[in-house]
Amino acid sequence: MMTLLIGFHNPVEENFERIITGRVVRADNGQPISGVNVFLKGSKSSVITSSKGEYSLKVLKNKGKLVFSIMGYKRKEVVLTESNVYNVSLILSLVLEELEEVIVGNVTTDSNASRKLAKMYMPMNSDDKAFSIEGKHMLLPSADLRSTYFQGYGQVSNESYAEINENGFKSPWKNPYSTFSIDVDAASYSNVRRFINSGQLPPVDAVKIEEMINYFNYDYGSPKGSHPFGVEHEVSIAPWNWSHQLVHIGVQGERIEMDNLPPSNIVFLLDVSGSMSAPNKLPLLKKSFKLLVNELRPEDRVAIVVYAGAAGEVLESTPGNEKSKILKSLNKLNAGGSTAGGAGIQLAYKIAQENFIEGGNNRIILATDGDFNVGASSDKQMEDLIEEKRKSGVFLTVLGYGMGNYKDSKMEILADKGNGNHAYIDNILEAKKVLVNEFGGTLFTIAKDVKIQVEFNPATVQAYRLIGYENRRLNDEDFNNDKKDAGELGAGHSVTALYEVIPVGVKSGFKPLDDLKYQEKKPEKLNGNQTDLMTVKLRYKKPDEERSIYLDTVIKKRSVTLNKASQNFRWSAAVAGFGMLLRDSDYKNRMDFQQVIKLAKEAKGEDKEGYRSEFIRLMETAELLAKSE
């Protein structure tokens, strides 16, 4: 018997599906790089590296080139072989040397734009800067030239930020109290990151130091006793002025396991107007909310309201286990039309109230670029509308998307007045941080109207200033007024506040007031108290109550050297110092980028999620950008 073997050509052998994985790090120090765009050249397969620099990409080709690209680094191409693991290192560079494709966020420009940008980087003129990185001669065009490019692609041309007037030093003789509302928002940090990763320093008013500090998790102990949060404090040297002290105050909210959280009644209020058509707006928004939908439980409910020229309900309140139904409604959304934000908010609150869960988490999640232009649109109109609606017991979370016409000032007002929080989503990793990793803190309020009032002891404190929180300051009498709105604290959230203090007896160029001529002030007559530095007082309300609860703690005049301060202290000080440099603060003294980078590296700690490593990379990039200004 003869056996005839016939070979058939199988195209799958040359074009089959497989998973490519790996890690992207910096060539100079091996630190992971997040936000790197990894894609197979000539295909639609792409992914963004995680906070640990890791990626996993499904490809349909056995051959080809894997491309790694992010602003601030040299683009790299790797030829695919039989291996399924490709670890790469990228070289830091502020020159776009390979411009076949120019990546801005997740947007790839066309070849004509690439050639246009290439021409911009070729000529050398008197405003361009030359310097060296890793021994290589580099060229970075002037700030004006860079901003021309970024504005051309809608980067910052029509964005709005509330003006921030930096807190100055005050004398406890004239101003013994410092009163403010807590702020758990972290939108400023991810927005600042977006600017730096795009090759430019952020506008001064986009830098909110308290939001940058509170972006990070701190190793605070869990609260003990009857209150839903605990308070910690520490005193050491101010790194930017060694004759001054820095007081670190940390508030840690109670951590609650997902299974123990109350049921949620959530309304997604989504902006689908024409201004949301860019890839980093509605497409990113839809991906973000899909992550949140995957976290929902059967006892949770979701409705979807959209607004453009008008507002409408596209999904009735639906149980959280009907995920396919919710996802189908999200997938159908497209951008177009004007922005009737006021009508959308009215409808969302109506639906939230109709499906109100007693003892549950009733919340609207508004996602928008903040560009309201139909109906109630001014900051004051939106403020009045939200203040009226918050009486319903429905909380408001505001998520900002996009660039070019981003209205930070409006979204901050909406969140503040709606008993909620505000985050800026610049990529899918940030969406995961806000909506998955910090699910409880973002969506479940454990204390509302949280106010802090610090009373300083003039016997030990010559002058003080609160770092950040400029838009959260309250009148001293507001502290005891339960009708005065303040910030909310979510499950597992922490709040950190820093005070810079000039001790009594220290000669400082920042002394706010001359000595009084007609009033006698002798520290020894102040109750004989030479040991207290300050007293921290807090007021908060339970989420379903309107009467505040009071607690306080005394901070003694005990300071440790900076090298013995905790990682919490040194990290928050590094972030504050970086914010002061970005704002060109009057109080930065002789501090420079190298000092804050060194301080941050020494306080990075375990950094499981990689957020602190990313911050160090941002500071290093910002230093190079500052040198080119």
Secondary structure, DSSP 8 states (H G I E B T S, - for coil): ----------GGGTS--EEEEEEEEETTT--B--S-EEEETTSS-EEE--TTSEEEEEES-SS-EEEEE-TTB--EEEE--S-SB--EEE-B-SS----SS-EETTEE--HHHHHHHHHHHS---TT-EEEEETTEEEEE--HHHHHHHHHHTTSSTT-B---------B-TTT--EEEEE-----HHHHHHHHHHHTTS---GGG--HHHHHTTS--------SSSSEEEEEEEEEETTEEEEEEEEEEEEE----GGGS--EEEEEEEE-SGGG-STTTHHHHHHHHHHHHTT--TT-EEEEEEESSSEEEEEEEEETT-HHHHHHHHHT----S---HHHHHHHHHHHHHHT--TTSEEEEEEEE-----SSS-SHHHHHHHHHHHGGGS-EEEEEEE-SSS-BHHHHHHHHHHTT-EEEEE-SHHHHHIIIIITHHHHH-EEEEEEEEEEEE-TTTEEEEEEES-GGGB--GGGGG-TTS--EEEETT-EEEEEEEEEETT---TT--S---SSS---GGGSTT--SEEEEEEEEEE-TT--S-EEEEEEEES----GGGS-HHHHHHHHHHHHHHHHTT-TT-TT--HHHHHHHHHHT----TTSHHHHHHHHHHHHHHHHHH-
